[in-house]
Amino acid sequence: MSISSEERKRVIMEQLKLEGQVKVPDLSQLFTVSEETVRRDLVLLEKDGLAKRVYGGAVLTKLTSYEPPYLQRQQVRMEEKERIGRAAAELVESGDTIAVDIGTTTLEMAKAIAGRERLTILTNSLAVAYHLMESLNSGKFSGKIVVVGGELNPEQQSMSGPMGESMLSQFRVDKAFISVGGISPERGISDYDINETGMSRRMVDAASRTIVLADESKLGKEAFVEIAPLAKLHIIVSNTPLPKEWIQPLRSQHIQWIEAN
């Protein structure tokens, strides 16, 4: 039974809202239609301002203030997030003071921290704090964990708001590890929730070096609230090679790109 163009577009939009991007070969296989048919669907979505075609597929362009719950996001792109998390954890050195925000990718980074001594880790993520506590108790690393307080968001397992931002403003850290909803050369890094974005912004301000963790679905995407411009970033860790069109903007800002293998 064939699927209409409207039904295909509906499914494509669902995937875009969940993952941020779609690939033509995957959609062709899903719908059992030619890749050219999929490309025509993407052209129509782009004309409606809902998607932006990129090489091999499309990304979501319509800004949204919605982000799926934390537990749901943990199930998306798990392999990529684990690879990025491991690569980011390698940037942590003994004696570091670091800040870790609430993203599911930074959670994978927290799980991967091992073999380091005298760490001080600040976080507003309950999930990150829990896994760090488990690692600390099992001797994977040594140091202390500071949970930054504020208003509890049970859905996102986070603490945020004015109290948390005030607390963060008192600290200075060596490195901030930030997980984002979107990143683009034009707008820098952005995310969805106003309060949580405020916490991430404070972490960036407190850090000597800002390290962004972003899988390929976040590239070229702009979320609801801006965290920081490109000029405030130092390292981007992703699961994909540096896009050619990003080479000059990153080079001009002296930003290092690390591909997590």
RAVEN-V661995 format. One record per run of one state. SS is the DSSP state (alpha for helix, beta for strand, coil for the rest). FROM is the first residue (numbers start at 0). LEN is the number of residues. Records with the same first field share a line. If there is no record, write none. Layout:
BEGIN
SS = FROM-LEN / FROM-LEN
END
This chain:
BEGIN
coil = 0-4 / 19-1 / 31-3 / 47-3 / 54-2 / 60-9 / 74-3 / 89-7 / 100-3 / 112-6 / 123-1 / 137-5 / 147-3 / 153-4 / 160-1 / 168-4 / 179-2 / 184-3 / 191-2 / 213-2 / 219-5 / 228-1 / 232-2 / 238-5 / 252-3 / 259-2
alpha = 4-15 / 23-8 / 34-13 / 69-5 / 77-12 / 103-9 / 125-12 / 161-7 / 193-13 / 215-3 / 229-3 / 243-9
beta = 20-3 / 50-4 / 56-4 / 96-4 / 118-5 / 124-1 / 142-5 / 150-3 / 157-3 / 172-7 / 181-3 / 187-4 / 206-7 / 218-1 / 224-4 / 234-4 / 255-4
END
